[in-house]
Amino acid sequence: MDVSSDPKEEDSFQWTALKIFQSIAVFLLAGAAEIFGGWMVWVAVRGITDNEGNATKKPWWYAMIGSLILIMYGFIPCLQPTGKSAFALFIRIRCSYGVSMIWQLF
């Protein structure tokens, strides 16, 4: 391992239109997986209430599929473009998302 390497060589990541599109697509996919997976678990456990107040639950396999989608949601961020600058941007976006979720609790 060469300790005297140039820092510019370590992070040769460059934003291109394709990488920007990939980053946006991964962000949207993660959002859809989080919402849809959570919804599937919710309707299997708690059910859906109609206009008359009757709750109908979905089959058990809704919860199983929803759980698998939520597991995949945990791995979706790995599809982000790589590089130190891309990772730093991803961390900033995740932190702002987490802060906004905590902010909604108050």
N, C-alpha and C positions, 0 to 999 in steps of 0.2 A: 504494500500500500504506500503510495507516494503522498507524504504529508504536505509537500510544497506545491500542490496542485492549485491552479488558478480558480478562484471562486466562480468566475464566469463560465468555466467549462463544466462545473458541477451542475449548474442549472441552465441547461441549454433549451429550456422550455420557451416556446413562443406561442402567443395567442394567435390563432388563425380563425377564419370564419367557421370552419368545420369544428374546431375545438370549442368555440363559443356555442355553436348549435348543440354539440354533444353535452356541454355543461348544462345548458338550459333544459335539454331533453331529459337528462338524468335527474335534475331537480324536479321537473314535472312528474316523472315516473315515480320518484320517491314520495311525492305528495299524494299521488293517486294510490299507491300501494298502502300508505299509512291510513288514508281515509277509507278506502274500500275494504282493506283487511279488518280494520277496526269495526266497520259497519257490519261485516259478515259475522264477526264474533258477537256483536251486540244483538243482532236480530235472532241469533240462535239461542242466546242465553236469556235475554230480556223480552224479545219479541217486538212486533210492530203493533202500535195501537191505531185502530181505524177511527173514523169520525164518531162512531157510537161508543167508543171507549173499550172495545173488545181487543184484547191483545192476542195476537197469533204468533207463535214461535216458528221459526224455520227449523228444518231437520238438523241433527247433530253434525252432519258433515259440512254444514255451513261454517260452524265454528272451527272445524279441522282445516278447511280450505283457507278461512280467514287467518288462522294461526300460521299456516305456511306462507301466506302472503306477507304477514308481519315479520316472519323470519327472513324472507327475501328482502324486505324493506331494510333490514339491518345490513345487508350486503350491497345494496344498490349504491351507496356512496363510493364504493371501491371502483365504480365505473367512471368516476370523474377523471378528467385529463390529469396527468401527473406532472410533477415539477414543483420546486419549492414555492414559486410564486402562485401556482394554481392551488396548491395545498393551503397556503396562507389565506387565499381568497375563500376557499371552501370553508375553512375554519371560521372566518369572520361571518359568513352567511349563516352557518349552523348556530353560532353564538347569538346572532341577532334573532334568529328564529326561536331559539330557546328562551331568550329574554322576553320576546313578545308573548310566548305561551305563559311564562310566569307572570308577566304584567296583567294578563287577562284574569288571573286568579283574584286580583284585588279590585 
